Amino acid sequence: MSQLPQSPLTDPKLNAARYGYKKEKPRPDLKKLSGFQLKLQKNPYAHAIASPIRHCLLTGARLPKDFLLDFHLATHPETGAKWHLPRLAAELAGGKQDEVAPRGASEERQQARTDNEMSAIEDSSHVSNFSAPTLSPPKQLPPRMISGTHFLSSYPALQSVSRLRPSQYRNILPYRWRDEPAIKTNEIVWREDMAEFTLELLRKRVVRGLERVIGEWKGGYVAACERWEMVERKQQISACLWLGSLLRFEDRAQGGKAQAGVFGGEECENAVGRKGGNEGPPPYAMVMYRGKHIPVYNLQTLIGQKQLEGLREKFPKVLGKELAVVRRKKLTVQLQMNLWTLMGYLAESEHSEGL
């Protein structure tokens, strides 16, 4: 009796040809990287541009993922209701660490969990008018995640979503949600204050990043700087943090002399078509550092005065001056990306008017 030919489903040669390309590629040998590749590793803008392309539900724009906000459908653990929330809320509540801890950091520090620090919803008054009014607000972040969506990383964009009528909101939802039997689009909950809620999440992420880089790693990745003139003397700088000035813009109008740097540069004031306002650098302000521009982040506006005062009390040696500088290191890349995202989120909102 002749044997049957081997099934193609079990043929090792066919399977190797079919699935071999799915094998993970070996990680690059850091010792063999070129100088340009090493520079890219420390460049936050290169990381942002290299992120995968995603689609904004509201505007239809297709942009790298790091220019968008990642949202998901979360199931309420008690009521089973679907809440449309930023994925960042779950990451912060789970204590997710964005950066890779430096050598010598303890495992406990890398995998610290702060499960009770944030709740997705604080009270039902923030539920949008097109969500079910009888739903009770979640007391904790739901563990079950369904699918994912993206919106432009912009305060006004999320405000626009909150102003949509119920039918308009349902029309922008992805088709895969409408075809899913487990999802009833007319019962999805969207917060009316989603723009402000997301802002607090982005601020908390930046504050945690600063606390980790300054307080836990202690490698001099953020250093104090007394005056703008001293920025040039610092080594390997990729960004400046503005913490507060003794000279306000209105003092300049009365004859006061601004310090050299961001306030004295025409390019900084015109970066987004307007001047900074009452105090501090405007959005997308830059300062010259050894022949190239580096960003200046106004922490008073980005994270708020209260959060900034708390950081200054914790780290007076680093954040006790008018300025601080961020080193151009691989371990600060994620912090710089988070700062840039927060600045872009607020750039065209009413919050930026107080800069």
C-alpha positions in Angstrom: 0.0 0.0 0.0 1.6 3.3 -1.1 1.9 6.1 1.4 0.0 9.4 0.9 2.1 12.4 0.0 3.0 14.7 2.8 0.4 17.4 3.5 1.6 20.9 2.6 0.3 22.0 6.0 3.0 19.9 7.7 5.8 20.2 5.2 8.7 21.8 7.0 10.1 23.3 3.8 6.9 24.9 2.8 6.3 26.2 6.3 9.8 27.7 6.4 9.2 29.5 3.2 5.8 30.7 4.2 6.4 31.8 7.8 10.2 32.4 7.8 9.8 36.1 7.1 7.7 36.5 10.3 10.7 35.7 12.5 12.0 38.5 14.6 15.1 40.1 13.3 18.1 40.1 15.6 18.6 43.4 17.5 21.3 45.6 16.1 24.7 45.3 17.6 25.3 48.6 19.3 29.1 48.3 18.8 28.6 48.2 15.1 26.4 51.3 14.8 27.7 54.2 12.8 28.0 57.7 14.2 24.9 58.9 12.4 22.9 55.9 13.8 24.0 56.7 17.3 22.9 60.3 16.8 19.5 59.2 15.6 19.0 57.2 18.8 19.3 60.4 20.8 17.1 62.4 18.5 13.5 62.6 19.7 12.2 64.1 16.4 13.7 61.1 14.5 11.8 58.7 16.8 8.6 60.7 16.3 8.8 60.8 12.5 9.7 57.1 12.4 6.6 56.0 14.3 3.9 54.2 12.3 1.4 56.1 10.3 -2.1 56.4 11.8 -5.4 58.0 10.9 -7.1 60.8 12.8 -10.9 60.1 13.1 -11.8 63.8 13.3 -9.7 65.5 10.6 -8.8 62.5 8.4 -5.1 63.4 8.6 -2.6 60.6 8.3 0.4 61.3 10.5 3.1 59.4 12.4 1.6 58.0 15.5 3.5 60.2 17.9 1.7 63.3 16.4 -1.6 61.8 17.4 -3.4 60.8 20.6 -4.1 57.1 21.1 -7.7 56.3 22.3 -9.4 53.0 23.0 -12.7 51.5 24.0 -12.6 50.5 27.6 -15.3 48.3 29.2 -16.6 49.4 32.6 -15.9 46.5 35.0 -19.3 46.8 36.7 -21.8 48.1 34.2 -20.2 46.8 31.0 -20.6 50.3 29.4 -18.1 51.3 26.8 -16.0 54.4 27.5 -13.9 56.1 24.8 -10.8 57.1 26.7 -7.1 58.0 26.1 -4.9 54.9 26.4 -2.5 57.1 28.4 -5.0 56.9 31.3 -4.5 53.2 31.6 -0.8 53.4 31.2 -0.4 56.0 34.0 -2.7 54.1 36.3 -0.7 50.9 35.6 2.6 52.7 36.3 4.0 52.1 32.8 7.5 53.3 32.4 8.3 54.9 29.0 12.0 55.2 29.4 14.5 52.4 29.8 16.1 52.7 33.2 19.9 53.1 33.3 22.2 50.4 34.2 22.2 49.6 37.9 18.5 50.6 38.4 16.6 48.1 40.5 13.9 46.0 39.0 11.4 47.3 41.5 12.1 50.8 40.3 11.6 49.8 36.7 8.3 48.0 37.3 6.7 50.2 39.9 3.0 50.2 39.9 0.7 52.9 41.1 -2.7 51.4 40.4 -4.7 53.7 42.6 -3.3 57.0 41.5 -5.8 57.8 38.7 -9.4 57.1 37.9 -10.7 57.5 34.3 -13.8 59.3 35.4 -14.2 61.4 38.5 -17.9 62.4 38.3 -20.8 61.9 36.0 -21.1 65.7 35.2 -18.3 65.2 32.6 -20.2 62.7 30.6 -21.1 64.0 27.2 -24.8 64.7 26.3 -24.8 61.9 23.7 -23.8 59.3 26.3 -26.2 57.2 28.3 -27.2 59.4 31.3 -28.0 56.5 33.5 -24.5 55.0 33.6 -22.7 55.2 36.8 -19.1 56.5 36.5 -16.3 53.9 36.7 -14.4 53.8 40.0 -11.3 52.2 38.4 -9.9 51.9 34.9 -11.4 49.0 33.1 -9.0 46.1 32.3 -10.6 45.0 29.0 -9.6 47.0 26.0 -11.4 46.9 22.6 -9.7 48.1 19.4 -8.1 51.5 19.1 -8.5 55.0 17.5 -6.5 58.1 17.1 -7.2 61.9 17.3 -5.0 64.8 16.4 -2.8 65.8 19.4 -4.5 69.1 19.9 -6.6 70.7 22.6 -9.0 72.4 20.1 -9.4 69.1 18.3 -10.7 67.2 21.3 -12.9 70.2 22.2 -14.4 69.9 18.7 -15.3 66.2 19.3 -17.0 67.1 22.5 -19.2 69.6 20.7 -20.4 67.1 18.1 -24.0 66.1 18.1 -24.7 62.4 18.9 -25.2 61.5 15.3 -22.1 63.3 14.2 -20.0 61.5 16.8 -21.3 58.1 15.8 -20.5 59.0 12.1 -16.8 59.4 12.8 -16.4 56.1 14.7 -14.6 53.4 12.8 -16.7 50.9 10.8 -15.3 48.0 12.7 -17.0 49.3 15.8 -20.3 49.6 14.1 -20.1 46.1 12.8 -19.1 44.6 16.2 -22.1 43.0 17.9 -20.6 43.7 21.3 -20.5 47.4 20.7 -23.5 49.7 20.7 -22.3 53.0 19.3 -25.2 54.9 20.7 -24.2 53.9 24.2 -20.5 54.8 24.0 -19.5 57.4 26.7 -17.4 60.4 25.8 -16.4 63.0 28.4 -17.5 66.5 27.8 -14.2 67.7 29.3 -12.1 65.3 27.3 -9.7 68.1 26.2 -9.0 69.1 29.8 -8.9 65.5 31.0 -6.3 64.6 28.4 -4.3 67.7 29.3 -4.0 66.6 32.9 -2.9 63.1 31.7 -0.2 64.6 29.5 1.0 66.9 32.3 1.1 64.0 34.7 3.2 62.0 32.3 5.7 64.9 32.0 5.9 65.4 35.7 6.5 61.7 36.3 9.2 61.7 33.6 11.0 64.6 35.3 10.7 62.9 38.7 12.2 59.7 37.3 15.0 61.4 35.4 16.0 63.8 38.2 15.1 61.9 41.3 15.5 58.2 40.5 18.3 58.0 37.9 20.5 60.8 39.3 22.8 60.8 36.3 22.9 64.5 35.7 20.4 64.2 32.8 18.8 67.5 33.9 21.0 70.2 35.2 20.4 73.7 36.6 21.4 76.8 34.6 21.4 80.3 36.1 21.4 82.5 33.0 20.8 82.2 29.2 24.5 83.0 28.6 25.5 79.9 30.5 23.6 77.5 28.2 26.4 77.7 25.7 28.9 76.4 28.3 26.9 73.3 29.1 27.9 70.0 27.4 25.6 67.9 25.2 22.4 69.9 25.6 19.3 69.1 23.6 16.6 71.3 25.3 16.1 74.1 27.8 13.4 74.2 30.5 12.2 77.7 31.5 11.1 77.7 35.1 10.3 81.4 35.7 11.9 84.8 35.2 12.2 87.9 37.4 11.6 90.1 34.3 8.2 90.0 32.8 7.2 91.1 29.3 5.4 94.1 30.6 8.6 95.2 32.3 10.3 95.1 28.9 7.6 97.4 27.5 8.4 99.9 30.3 12.1 100.0 29.4 13.3 96.8 31.1 16.1 94.9 29.3 15.3 91.3 28.5 18.1 88.7 29.0 19.8 87.4 25.9 18.3 84.2 24.4 14.7 83.4 23.8 13.2 86.8 24.7 15.7 88.7 22.6 15.2 86.7 19.4 12.8 87.7 16.7 12.6 84.1 15.5 11.5 82.8 18.8 8.6 85.3 19.1 7.4 84.7 15.5 7.7 80.9 15.7 3.9 80.4 15.6 2.9 83.9 14.4 2.5 85.6 17.8 4.5 86.8 20.7 4.7 85.0 24.0 2.2 87.0 26.0 2.6 88.1 29.6 5.5 86.0 30.6 7.7 83.2 29.4 8.7 81.8 26.0 6.0 81.3 23.4 5.2 77.8 22.0 7.9 76.4 19.8 10.5 78.9 21.1 14.1 78.1 20.2 17.5 79.2 21.5 20.9 79.0 19.7 23.2 76.4 21.1 26.6 76.0 19.4 25.3 76.8 15.9 21.9 75.1 16.0 18.5 75.7 17.5 17.2 73.7 20.5 13.7 74.0 22.0 12.8 76.0 25.1 9.9 74.6 27.1 7.9 76.9 29.3 7.2 74.6 32.3 5.0 77.2 34.0 2.4 76.8 31.2 3.1 73.2 30.2 2.6 71.6 33.6 1.1 74.5 35.6 2.4 76.6 38.4 1.3 74.2 41.2 3.0 71.2 39.7 6.1 73.2 39.0 6.3 74.4 42.6 6.0 70.8 43.8 8.9 69.8 41.6 11.0 72.7 42.7 10.4 71.7 46.4 11.5 68.2 45.6 14.6 69.1 43.5 15.7 72.6 44.6 19.3 72.0 43.3 18.2 71.2 39.8 15.0 73.2 39.4 15.8 76.1 41.8 17.0 78.5 39.1 15.4 80.3 36.2 16.5 77.6 33.7 17.4 74.0 33.5 18.9 72.0 30.6 18.2 68.5 29.4 21.2 66.5 28.3 21.3 64.9 24.8 21.2 61.3 26.0 19.3 58.2 25.0 17.6 58.1 28.4 16.1 61.6 28.0 14.6 61.0 24.5 11.1 59.9 25.8 11.0 62.9 28.2 11.8 65.3 25.3 9.1 63.6 23.2 6.6 64.0 26.0 7.5 67.7 26.4 7.1 68.3 22.7 3.8 66.5 22.6 2.4 68.6 25.5 3.7 71.8 24.0 2.0 71.0 20.6 -1.2 70.0 22.4 -1.4 73.4 24.1 0.1 75.6 21.3 -3.2 76.7 19.7 -5.4 76.5 22.9 -6.5 79.2 25.2 -3.9 77.9 27.7 -1.1 79.2 25.5 -2.4 82.8 25.9 -1.0 82.9 29.4 2.6 82.2 28.2 
